[in-house]
Amino acid sequence: MIVQKNFINKLKDFGLNSYESKLWTALLSRGISTAGELSDIANVPRSRSYDVLESLEKKGFIIMKVGKPIKYIAVHPDEVLKRVKKKIQEEADFKTTLMEQLEKSELLTELSSLHNKGLEIVEPGDMTGFFKGRSNVYEHMASTIRNSNKSVTILTTSSGLARKSDVLLTHLAKAKGRGVKIRIGVQNLTKAVKEVPKFSKLAELKNLEMQGRFVIVDNKDVTFMLLDDSKAQPAYDVAVWINSPYFAEMLQSNFDLQWNNSK
């Protein structure tokens, strides 16, 4: 049986590896079969077939029929999907409970103490980082905003503002609640009119002609993007993080100048 490679790859969403996908689809096409037959159909080495079929049985994709020779019965895909969804939910619930327990544990306190002691011997110039991929960049931005105490300054594009409403709005709202001053400069703000009501409750917004994309937190943490927003693909967007009051204040001064001269 020949199964297209892209079809096999799609089965990774079910949590299957390549051999598991091949043997399961082979069994689906037969309904019931032996390990040897499935190995030949799916082009999977016989030495691996029994282990892989045992794995599929544990995952609930197939049923083992006792007898000689041992045969396997395929579980209907609808039923498999329900089982996979249930397993994912159970794992998510378990991990969430575990994280909540860790959050209140002495372990987290000890780890935080170690981190704080480590920072005491780190030179400020060494506090830099490089992030690739927009999701990683936004995770870092969210982290710096969560830890903000005084101010958050953002320069972005109209499309960037729309993205931030999905990722950063909640964190900005909490920062606002702590008394953090938030200002957002947007290039071509008129193109993001739908987003203005969301942000205007939390921050001052102005249309700025200043080029660039960055976030400055408490006049010391700077996260700035290296690529043009209109050309950067999400997976390849790149940012650099610097913990430098000198650089932050220099960039902040330039922003303030543009801000004060803008309507």
ABEGO torsion letter per residue (X at the ends): XBBBAAAAAAAAAAGBBAAAAAAAAAAAAAGBBBAAAAAAAAGBBAAAAAAAAAAAAAAGABBBBBEOBBBBBBBBAAAAAAAAAAAAAAAAAAAAAAAAAAAABAAAAAAAAAAAAAAAABBAAABBBBBBEAAAAAAAAAAAAAABAABBBBBBBAAAAAAAAAAAAAAAAAAAAAGBBBBBBBBGAAAAAAAAAAAAAABBBBBBABBEBBBBBGGABBBBBABBAAABBAAABBBBBBBBAAAAAAAAAAAAAAAAABX
